[in-house]
Amino acid sequence: MSKALKAQVPMARVFSLQTSSDRASILSILQVLGDLLSVGTDRRIRYMISKGGSEALLQTLVDTARTASPDYGILLPLFRLLAKVGLRDKKFGQKALELEALDVTLILARKNLSHSLNLLHCLWALRVFASSVTTGAMLGINGAMELLFKVIPPYTRKRTRIIRGARDRRRLFPLVSESNSRRAVNRGYVASLLRLHQDWHSHDTANSYLPIRRALLLCLKHIATLQSGREAFLAAQGMEILFSSTQSSLEDRSLEPVTSVALQVLRQCYPKSPLPLVTASSAYAFPAPGHLPSEPPRRLAEEDFEDDGDGEEDRDSDSEDAKEEDDDLETDVNKLSSKPGLDRPEEELRQYEAMCLELSCSFEDLEPTPGDDVHPDANHIHIPTAASLKQRCLDEDQSSRGREREGREREAAPETSLLSKAKRGRSPVHPISKNGPGMNLQPHTQPNGLGVDPSGKEVLDLETLLQEDAWDMDMTSCARTGASLPSSTPPGDTADGIHELLQTHPQDVPFHDPYVYLAKARGTKSVADFKTPAFPDLWGHCPSHSPEPLLERKRGIQRVKIFEDIRRLLQPSDVIGKVVFSLDEPRQGTAPNCLRFSSKFESGNLRKAIQVREFEYDLLVNTDINCTQYQQWFNFKVRGMRAATPYRFNIINYEKPNSQFNYGMQPTMYSVKEALLGRPTWKRTGYEICYYKNHYRESMAVTGGTSRKCYYTLTFSVTFPHHGDVCYLAYHYPYTYTALMTHLDLLEKSVDPKTVYFRQEALCRTLGGNACPLVTVTAMPASASPAHLEQFRQRPYQVITARVHPGETNASWVMKGALEFLVSGDPGARLLRENFIFKIIPMLNPDGVVNGNHRCSLRGEDLNRQWLAPSAQLQPTIYHAKGLLYYLHSTGRTPVWHLLVTCEAVCNCFPMTAGRTPPLTQCLEDSHCVIAEPWPVWLSGKSVFKEEQKKSVESSHATALG
């Protein structure tokens, strides 16, 4: 038989079914149709539907059911056939409604409430009819809700097959329609559903009827999409009922189908509330030019906040596969131009000539002249000489050594060649001592470095020493130069105590000097005028000896944490709810038996801390300045802890829908006591880490009635290693602006001026008044001969920039490693220096870094979106970086590459290496870490490496980037 003939057989049987009145013939036809449609693919069913087969079957149902005594011998196989065909017919419900098959089936179901087999077949048909929203709503109007609660009794083992027939894959069939859900609320069925769930849950001890229990919960979930449904759920004590019935089954994998739905219902119905903040904007304000000042902050009242509207659905899921659009990817290709026009007067480019002195025919310009610390155009910053730094910060012995070096330099003055003058323009080589200046061990110090005398008495009280008023940089910077201390300050408790701490606890941190750091910190400008340096910045950081692996997440931990949050609502008497730290209320008193927090230091970010329970705290991070978003970076100090006690921290005002913290990333911690024991290391820490949507929403007063922002919680637990310690917790390994300036200063002193040309200056000044450093690195000419000088000036340029986003501290660690490699004696580094001139801008957003921003400048804008049309007044670092590239291009010195190092803080190229700085080639293997574009392609945002670009970079610069 041909395929066409086989396809026509079912239709012939259907048409003969409509014309036949003989019972035996009808049964025979139904039997044949059932056999034909049960084998093979769906092609026969779809062909039959296209030829009007659905209508023929429905009409047969109506005609048979309207007889005086309906023949169930015909109706039952007909219902089975309808259920099979209806699943493939998208318009089946509408056809049933038009042919009145819907009403007929409902009538038959009501008549057969006591006849299980007949009722089951009717429910199968009704379930298929209800797949259409329109027919589902009509079922509700015609009394399907009442029928449902007659079909589903309290717990029983006898009618479970009928109950299963009343549910589809998601819920009980009448509730597919929003109108039916509203009708269920209005008629008080929410409480009935809860009672049914409670009854089935308590009696089904063997967990034999999970599909029925899940169907009841799915009904509640669908009803909870309505505001009225959530209100009815809360009024019926639904939170308490589901919480008590589910909390004991969180760890049972066999109950996963029920537990997951119950959790979704609880999260949907948890009352939404605004964040416990005075205002949605930052706690700090900066009068940036061109930025409209916001209205004075006012406390958000309850009338400013309303619960979600009827149409809102909670789209949150426990699944960790949630995706979000990466707003850091450029999607508008029309904004990319291969030959952009000059965006400034050509004569303005002349100011950048002072930043490229290596192009000049004479090296005399590189020799600093007295009184010329700052160039009028380039805003060069004064780099203190080694002698001036030692005279300011070190003891007499080191100062004398500095004077000896000055004497040696003066003795070398008769040298008159261009090359020698250029070399004398930079500081001589002075290797950093292993323990740093002033780090000699005192005779009474024990080998463990704890700073105790032989009798066991502490020499330094760490808790008193690390009080904020003991770390004022104006006092500590000149502690060893006889600077007077305030009369109210006891001797030895402030600057002298800090110097004693530095004297008695040796450290070995390459390219770090606490005294140089303090000198640099005094010149760093912040919006909040920070006076307290962070101890990790002052003391330094050593990388761990081995990479730290990703944390293996414990299964079900997110549910446990969410249930603990729900317990707060149900058991408010257990919640302390005391504010223990707030930037909005700086005079907040310190409560006993609680941790003490602070974020008033460079790159610090913590706005508020609320003690929830004895060892649990809710934390809120600050938004970027002049902005109401980008809450992600955190960096704060905590003290007053107990050892071996788990503390839980919940950062409750995150914005992103998902986070790397769900995939093994951990926060970082720096322990002061560990540092004093000789282990000054930022380490990955924390356990029971998860990231999920919470019940906080943006206030209606902020959004003006538009769609509101959801907030997310990052929760993690920490067990501190020491009692009474001072610890710093951060989103990622911090790298501050002052640390960068200190590193550049020490790096300059470490290079061999005979072989390495190293020059640092200021590209410009930021809005906050900080210098944006510009570093030039290349090899010195082999000699002063014209040939060697010409080869020096003809080297192609490489431009590397980093840290346009303050929260991406990875970029600074990559840049730190790149700088140290480029000035090293490695053969690859020498080859690079001899063939290229490197122009490096290691931090494009100093203000954001200093003030603890995550993404923006002080104007509250993403500087990585300002490359197309930057302003010298509003985005000076981007404007002058682009101007420098324009200048090089105008002189025929177009850079071979412009590398934009933009490592995300959550990237996995090296997040677990505890601040180690791997070779850049390691990051080049990750297209999201290092973005390299050949000049003159301009980017208005981050681009993604194309495979051919990646191969080109790897082949051309793998060796170069070491």
N, C-alpha and C positions, 0 to 999 in steps of 0.2 A: 504494500500500500504506500502511495506517495505521501510526502510530508504535507502537501496541500490537502490531500484527502483526509489525512489523520487530523488536521486542524479543523476540518469542517464537521467531523463527527460530533464533537461536543455541542456545536451550535444546532445541529439537526435534532439532537436529543432535547435541548432546551426548548426549541420551538414546538416539538411534539409534546413536551410537558405542559405548555400553555393550552394546547387544544385537547388534551386527553382528560377524560372524566372518570376513567376506570381506575380504581384504587390499585389493582395489581400492576397496571401499566405504569402508573405514577411511581410506584415503589421500584419497579424495574428500571425506569429511566433514572431515578435518583441513584440507584445502585451503580449503574453504568457510569454516570457522571462522576460519582465519587471515586470510582476506580480509575477513570481516565485522568482526573485532575490530581490524583495522589502520586502518580509516577511521572518521571521526567522532570523537566524544568518548569519555570513559571510561564513559559511561552504560551501554553494552551490556555491558562487562566487569563492572561492578558489579552489574548485574541478573543476569548469569549466575552470579556468585559467590553472590548472595542466594538463588538457586534450587538451590544444590548443584552448580554447574558445576565448582568446584575439586576436589571429591571424585570426580566422574565422571572427570575427566582423570587424577587420581592413580591411581585404580583401574585405568584403562586402561594406565597405565605399568607398574604392578605385574604385571598379567596378561600383558602383552607381554614383559616382561623375564624372567619365570619360565618361559618356554617353553624347550624344549631348545636351540633355536637362535634367539636373539633377532633380530628383524627390525629392523635399524637404519634401513631405509627408512621404517618407521613411527615408530621411536623418535626420530629426529632432528627431524622436524617437531613431534612431540609435546613434546620438550624445549623447542623454541622457543616453543610455545604456553604451556607451563607457566611459562617465564621471564616471559612477558608478563602472564599472569594473576596470578602470584605477587606481582608488585610492587604490585598493588592489593588483595591479600587480606592483612589484618593477621594472620590466624590460619593462614596458609598453612603455616608451618613445623610448627605443632602438628598440622595435618591430615596432613601428610606423615609425621610420626612415628607417628601412630596407624594409618595405612594401610600402614606399613612401606615407604613409598616412599623413605625416607631410606637404609635399609640396601641396598635394591635399587640405588639410584643409586651408592652407594659401591662396591658390587661391580662394577658396570659400569665405573666409572672405573678401578679397579685392573686390570681385564681389558684396558683400551684404552690403557695407558701408551705403547704404541708406535704407536697410531693417533691421529694428531693431531686429526682432525675429530671423531671420536666422543668423544674425551676432552674436547675443548672444549665440546661440548654438555652433557656430564655436569657439567662445572665450572660452566656457567651455571646449571643447576638447583640444584647444591649451594650456590652463592652465594645464591640466593633462599631456600633452606631455612634457611641460617644467619642470616638476618635476625632470627630469634627467638633469644633468649638460651638458652632451654631446648634447642632443636634444635642450636644451636651447641655447647653443652656435650656433647650426645649425639654429635655428630660427632667431638669430641675423644676421647671414650671409645672410639669405634669405629675410631679410627686415622686420622682426617683429618689430624693433624699430620704423621704419617709420609708420607702421600700428598702433602702439600704440598711437602715437601722433595725428593720424587722428581719432582714436576712442575717445580719451579724449580731448574734447574741453574746452574752457573757461567755466565758471560757467553757468550751465543750469539745469533746472528741468526736461527736457524731456528725456534725454538719461542716466539718472543715473543708470538704471538697466544694461545697456550695460557696463558702466564704472565699475560697481561692478563685472561684469563678467570677466573683464580684470585683476582683481587682485586675488591673492591667499591670504592665511592667513597672509602673511608678506608684500608682495610688488607686483608691477605689474609684470606679469609673465615673460617677456623677461629678467628681470634683475637678475634672479637667478644665472646667470653665470658671473664670473669675467671678461671674455672676452667681454661680452655684456656691462658691466659697463664701461670698458675701451673704448669700441666703442661709448658709450653714451657721454663720455668725449670728445673724438676726434671729434665728430660731433656736439658739442656745445649744447647738450641736457640738460646740468646742468642748464643753464640760463632759458631754456624753462620750466623745472620742477619748478624752483623757481617762475617764472611768474604764472604758473598754481596754485601753492600753494597760492601765494599772492591773486590771483583772487578769488579762492574758499574761502579763509579765510575771505576776506573783504565782500563777498556777502552772505555767509552762517551765517547770524546773529542769526538765530534760532538754529544753531548747529544741523541741520538735517542730514548733510552728513559727519559726523565725520569719518566713514570708508574710504571714498574717500580721505579726507584730510590726514588721517593717511597713506594710501597707497602711496601717493605722497612723504610724509616725509620718509617712509621706503625706497623708491627708492634712495633718497638723502643719507640716512644712509649707504646703500649698496655701493653706489658710493664713499662715504667718507672713505671707508676702503683702497682706493688707494691714494697714495701720489698725483698723478696727479688729482684725483677727489677732494681732499682737496684744491689743488691749484686753480682748476677751480671754486670751491665753493667760495673761498675767492675773486677771481677776479670778480665774478658775484655779489659781495656785499651780499653774502649769510648770513654772520654773522649779518649784519645790518637788513636784511629782517626778518630772524627768530627771532632775538632779539626783534624787534619792534612788531612783530605779536604775541609773546608768553608772554612777560613780564606782560601784563594785565590779563592773564588767569592763573597765578600761583596758586591762591587760589581757583579756580573753580574746584571742584571735577568732575563735568560732563565732563570737557575737559581733564581729566587725560590721555586717550589714545593718544591724540595729543601732549599734553605738554611733556610727558615723552620722546617721540621719538624726538621732537624738541630739547630737552635738550641734548639728546645723540648726535645728529648731531653737535650741537654747541660745545660740549666738544671734539668730535673727530676732529673738524676742527680748534679748537683754536691752533694757532702756538706754537709748542713746543720750549722750550728754556732751557738753563742750569741755574743752581742755581746762584744767585748773590754772589758767593764766589770766593775767590782767588784760593783755592785749595779744593779738596774733602776730604783731611785728616784733622785731628784735628788742631786747632789753637795752641795747646800746643804740645811740643815735649819732649820726654824723651829718653835718650840713654840707652835703656834696653839691657842687655846682650843677645847675640844671636839673636837680632832683626836687620835686615838689614835696614839702614837708607834710607828713601825715598828721591827721587830727590828733589832739592829745589823747593818750590812752585812757580808756574808761573800763571799769570792771564790767564784765559781761553778766547781765542779769538773766534770770530764768525766762523772762518774756522775750528775750532775744533769741531764744532757742526753741525750736519745735521739733517734734519727732518726725520721722520720715513719712512721706506721703503714701497714699494708697498704691500708687503705681510702682513704688520702688521694690526691687528685689535684691536680696543679698546675694551677690554673685561670688562671694568668697567661697573658697573650697579648701579643704585640708590637703588637697593634692599639691605636691610640690612642683608640679609641672606648669604652674601659672607663668604666663609670659607677659612681658610688657614691651612696648615700643621703646627702643633705645633713642632717647631724645638727643643723644650725642652723635647720631649718624646724620649726615647731610643727605636729604632726600630731594632737594630741589636742584637738579643738575643745571638748570638755567642760570643759577647763581655762580657757576664755575666759569672762569674765563681764562684762556691760555695767554692772552695779551691784554691785561688790564691797563687802563689809562692811568697816567700820573695823577694822584689825588691831592697834590700840593704844588705850590710854585717851585720851579726848578731851582731857583736861587736858594731856596730853603735847604736844599740838600747839602750845601756847602758846610753846614754846621757839623756834619758827620765826618768831615775830613779830619777833625781833631781826634776822632775815635779810631782812625786808621793810620796812625803815625808810622806804622811799618811800611807804608807805601811811599813815604817821603824819601828823598835822595839822601838826606842827612839824618843820622841818629841822634843829633844833638837835641832834638825836640823831646826825646824820651827821658832826658836827664831832668829831674824835678828842680825847679828854681824856687828860692825862698819867696813866700807870699803868694805862691801860685797853686794853692791847694785845690781850688775849685775852678774849673774851666768855665768861662762865662756862657759857653753854648752847651757843653756836654754835662755840666754839673758834676764834675769829677769829685769823688769823695776822697778826703785825706786818709791815706793808709798810714797809721802810726808806724814809725820805725821801731826796730827791735829795742833800741836804747830807750826811746820814750816810753814804750810799754813797760819795760823792766823798771825804769825809774818810778813809774806810777804805781805798779802793782806788786813788785817783787822785793825781796829783802836786800840788805846792803851788799851781800856777797854777789848776788846776781847782778845788781846794778853796777858793781865794779867791773864785772865781766863784760857788761854792755859797753862801759866806757873804754875798756881795752879794745873792743872790736872797733869802736869809733876811731881810736888812735891808729889802728892798723889801716883803716880806710883812708885816713888823712895821709899816712905814709905812702900810700899808693897813688897819691894825687898827681905826681909828675907824668903819669901815662896820659898821652894826648891823642891817641888814635880814636877814630870814630867808634870802632868796635869796643875799645876799652871804656869809652865814655858811656856807651849804651849799656854795657854790663854794670858799670858803677851806678847806673840809674835805678837799680833794684837792690833789695836787701841782700846781703851775703848769706851763704848757706850756714844755718845753725841747726843741727839735728835736734829734734825734740828729745829731751831726756826721758828715760824709760818711766820714771815716776813723776815727771812733770816738775816744774820749778817749785821749790819749797816743799817737796813731798818726802824729805828725808825722814826716816823713822826715828822717833824719839826713844831714848833709852828705856823709859818706863812703859812703853807700849808692848802689849803682849802679842805673840805671833798671830793670834786669831783676829786681830784688828778690831776688837770690840771697843777699845778705848777704855779699859778699866785698869786701875792701879793694882799693885800686887796684893792689897788687902781685899780686893774684890769690889771696891767701890767704883761706881761709874765716874769717869772724868767729865763726860759730857752728857747732859740730859737731853736725849734726842727729842722728846716731846716738847720741851721748852725751847730748844734750839731751833726747831723747825716751825715755830710760830711765825705768822706772817710778818709781824713787826720786826722780827730778827733778821729778815732777809731783804731789807730795803737796800736797793742797789746803790743809792747815793752814799750809804754808810759802808757797805761791804767792798765797794770798788776800791776805796782808798784806805782799807783797814790797816795796811802795813806801812802807810806813809805818815802816820801820826795824826790822822784826821780825828777831830774831836767828836765825841759821841754825845747824844743828848744826856742832860743831867739825870733824867729819870731812868736811864738805861743802866743797869748794873754792869760793871766791868766783866767781861768774859761771857756775857749772855747774848751778845749780838755779833758785831763784826769780829771781835777778838775770838769769840767762840767758834765762829765759822772758819777763821783762819787756823785755829787750833785743830778743827776737824780736818781741814785740808792737810795740815802738817802731820797728823798722827795716823791717818788712814791712807796709805799709798795707793796709787792707781796707775794703770797702764792702759791708757786710751790713746791710740794713734791719732795724730792731728787734732788734739784737743788740749786746751789749757784753760783751767777755770778762771784765772786772772784775766787772760785775754778776753774770755767770754764776758766777764763782768764789765770790762771796759767797753766792749761792743754793745752790751745790753743797755748801757746808759744812753746811747744814741738812738736806740730803737723807739719809734713813736707809735703809740697805740691810742685808740679812741678812748679807752677806759683809763689811760695813763697807768699801765701796770707798773708797780714798784717791786713786785716779788718775782724773782726768777724761779723757774721750776727746777727742782733738784736734779732731775735727769739731764736737763740741758747744762746745768752748771757742772755736774760731776762727770758727765760723758756716758757713752754707751759702747759696750763691746759686744760684737755679734756672738751668738751661741756657736758652739763647736760643730754642731750638726744641724741639718734642716729639721724643722719641726713638722711632723706629719699632720695631715688633715684630721680633724676630730671625727671619730665615728659616732654618728648620731644614734642615740638610744631610741628604739622604736616606741612610739606612743607618747613621747615626752611632751609634744605640743598639746595633746588632749589633756594631759595631767595639768599643765600650766593654765589652760583655759578653764578647766574645772576649778582650779584654785582661785582664779579671778571671779568666777560665778559665785563661789562661796562668800566673797566679800559682800555681794548684793544680798545674799540670803542670811548671812550672819554678820550684820554690821557691828555688833558689839565686840567682835574680835579685831576690828580695824582701829589702829591708833589714829591715823590721819593727821599727823602733826608735821607742819612745814619745818624742816631743820636747816634749810639753806635756800636762799632766793636772792637773785640779782634785783628783783623788783622791790624787795623789802630788805635792804642790806643790813638793817639792825635787828634782824631775826635772832632771837636768843637761842643759845645752844642748850638743848634738852639733855638731861642726864641719861646715861645708858643708851646712847645712840652714836652713830658715826658722825664725824664732822667733815663736811665737804668744802671744797673751794675750787674755783676755776679762774681766779683772778691772776692769771699769768699768761705769758705769750703762748698763743695757739690754744689756750684753754677754752673749753666750751661745755658749760653746764649751767643751765638757767635756774633750775629749781629741783629740790630734793624733798620728798615727802616720806616720812616713816609710816609704813603700812602696818607692819608687825615688828616684833622685836628685831628680827634679822632680815627684814624685807623692806625695800625702798623703791618708790616710784620716782623716776628721774625724767626731767624734761630738758631737752637741749635747746639752745638758742638758734633762731633763724639767722640767716646771713643778714648783715647790717643793711638797713634800708630795703628790706625784703621781707616777705611773709612766707617764704618757703625755703627749701634746701636744708631741712633738719636731718643731718646724717652724721657729720663729724662730731665726736665727743672726745674730751680730754679733760680729766679732772683729778683732783687730789682728794684722798680720803684718809682719815686717821682715827685713832681711838678704837681699833678693832680688837677682837679676841682671836687668838690663834686656834686653829683646828675647828673653827665654827663656820658652817656654811652660811654665806650671805647671798641673798637673791636681789638682783638689780633689774628693774623693768624700765626701759626707756620707752615712753608711751606716746611720743609724738613724731614717730617716723612717718614718711610719706610714700615711699616706694612700695609697690605691691609685693615684691619679693626681694630676697637678699641672699648674699653668699653665706650669711650666717646659718642658713638652712642647709648648707651643703658642706659643712666642715670648717668654715672659718671661725676663728676665735678672737676675742679682744686681746689687747696686749696689756701687760702690767709691769711696772718697775717698782721694786721694793728698795727703800732707802737702806734698811738694815742689811739686805743682801748686798747692796753696793758697798757698804762699809765693811762687809766681810770679804771684799775683793771680787764680787760678782756683779759689777754694774751693767746689767743686761735687761733690755726689754724682752719679755717672754710672752708667748701665747699662753693664755690662761682661760679658765672658765669651763664649765660643763653644764649639762642640761640646757643647752642653748637652742632657742628656736625663735622664729619671727612670724608673726601672724596678725591678722586684722583684729583690732579691738573695738570697743563700743563708743569710742570718742569720735565726734564729728565736728566739722567746722561750723561755727555759729552762723545763724541766718543773718545776724547783724553785720558780719564780715562780708558775706557773699551777696547781700542784697536780695536774697530770695532765690538766687540761682543754685545750680547744682553744687553740693557741698563736698568738701574734701574728706576722705576717709583717712584715719590714722592707723598706724600699725605699731605693734609692740615688739621690741627686741628684749628678750629676757635671758639672763645668764646667771649662773651661781659661781661664786668665788670663795675659796677657802684660803685665807691669808696665812703666810708661813710663819709670821712672828706676832707676838702679842705687843700691842702698843706701837706698831710700826707706822710708817707713813708710806702710802702706796699711791701710785699714779695709774689710772686706767684710761686707755685710749682706744679709739676705733682701729687704728693701725699705728705702726711705728712712727712716732712724731718726728718731724724734721723742721725746725723753726728757722725763721729768717736770721736771727742772731747766731744760731748754730752755723748757718751758711756763711755769714760774714766772718765768723771766727775761723771756719775751715779755710776760707780763701786767704785770710791773713797768714795763717800758719803754713798753708800750702805754698804761698809765695816765698816764705822764708826757707822752705825746705828744698827748693829747686836749686840746681847748679846754674848760676847765671852765665857760666861760660858755654853752656850747651843748650839751655832752655830759655827761650824768650817767653816770659810770663808777665802780663800786664793786666791789672784790674783797674777799672774806673767805673763811673756811674753813667749808665745810659741816659737816665733822666731821674726826676723826682716824682714820686707817686702823689696821689691826692692826699695821702696821710703824711707826707713829708719824708718818707723813707727813700733811700737811694736804691734804684734798680741796678744791680751790678752787671757789668759787662766784662768778660774775661777774654783775653787774647792769648793763645798758646801756639807756638811754633818753635822751630829750631833756630838757634842763632846762626848767622853766616859762618862759614868755615874760616873766613878771614875778612879783612877790610878791603880786599881787592875788588875792583869794579865788577869782575865776573861773578864773584860770590855774592856781592850785594845785589846784582841784577837777578841772579837766581833766587835770592831771598824775596825780592819784591814781585817776582813773577809766579810765585806759588799760588795755586788755585785756593779759593776759600771754601770752607765748610762752616755752615751756621747751625748751631744746635740750641734749641730753646726748651724750657721745661717749666713745670709747675704753674701753668695758667689757671688750674683749678686747685685751690688751697688744700682740699681734702685728699688729693691724690699724692700723698706723701711718697709713694713708691717712686715717682718720677725724680724726686730729690735724691733718694738713695741711689738710683741708677746714675744720676748726674754726678754724685759724689764719687762713685766708682770710676766713672768715665774721666773725671778730672784727675784723680790720683793716678790712673793708668797713663793718661796722656803726658804727664810730667815725669813719669817713672823712667828707669833705665832699661825697661823691657825692649828687646830688639824691634818688636812690632811698633811700640810707641815711638822709638827713634825714627823708624821708617815713616810713620805718619807725620811727625813733626818736620822731617826733612822735605816732605812733598806737599804739605798742606799748611794753610794758616787757619786756625780754628777760632771762630768768633762764637762765644758761648754766653747765652743769657740764662743762667741757672734758675732764675725765679722771676716769672713774668707778672706775678700777682703778690708782691710782698705784703701789701696791706691786708689782703684776705688771709694770708698765712699768719700774720701777727695777731689779728683779731679773732681767730678761730672760725672764720667762715669755711663753708664747705665748697662753694663753687664760685662765688661772686666777688666783685670788687666792692669798694665802699659805696658805690652808687647803686648797689644791688643788681648789677647786670653781669652776665656771663661774658668775660673778656674774650673767650674763644668764639664768640659770635660777632665780634666787632672788627674783624680783619678787613671787611669790604670797605668801610668808611669810618675809620677811627678818628677821634678828635684829640688834638694835643692837650686840650684842657680837661677832657672827660675820661679819656683812655690813654694816658701818656705813654705807658709802657708798650702797648700795642702800636700806637702811632709811631714811636721812635724806633721800635724794632722793625716795623715795615719801612720806615724812612732809611734806616741803615741798609736794608736790603736794596732799596731803590738806589741809594748812593753807590753801592758796589756795582749794581747793574749799569748805572750811568757812566761809570768809569771803565766799563768793559771787564769788570771783575765779577761777573755773575757767579754766585756760589754754585758749586757742583751739586750740592744737596742742601736742603733745609730740613733738618730733622726736628720734628716736634715731639718731644718725649712726653707722652700723656698717659702714663700708666695709671689705670684705675686702681683705687685703693682696695678694690675687691678682686683684682685680677689674680690669677693663680700661677703666673709665671715665676714669681718668687715670694709669695706672701708669707711663707712659713720659715723664712731663713733668718728671722730675728734681726732684721736691719742689715744683713749682709748685702754687699753691693756686687752682684755678679757681672760678668762681662756683658756688654750691650748685645752681643750676638745672641745671648740666651733670650733676651727680650725680643730680638728681631724675629725669633721663631713664632712669636705670638703677634698676630696682625693687629690686635687691639692695644698693644703696649707701645710700640714705637711707630710713629707715622712718618714716613719719608716721602716727600713729593719733590720731583725735579722742578727747579725754578724755570719759568716764572708762574707756575700754577698757583693761584691763590685759593685759599680755603675759607669759607665762612663757617666751617665747622670741621669736625673730625671726619676723615675719609677712611675707607677700609682698603687695606693692601689688596691689590689685584695679584694674581699668582705670578704674572710676568714681572710686576714691579718687585715682588718679594724675591724672586730669583735674581733679578738684576742687583738688588741691594746686597743679597748674600754673596754674589760673585764679586761685586765691585768693592764692597766695604766690610766684608766679614773680617778680613785681616785688620782693616783700618779701625774697626770698632772693638777689636780685641776681646 
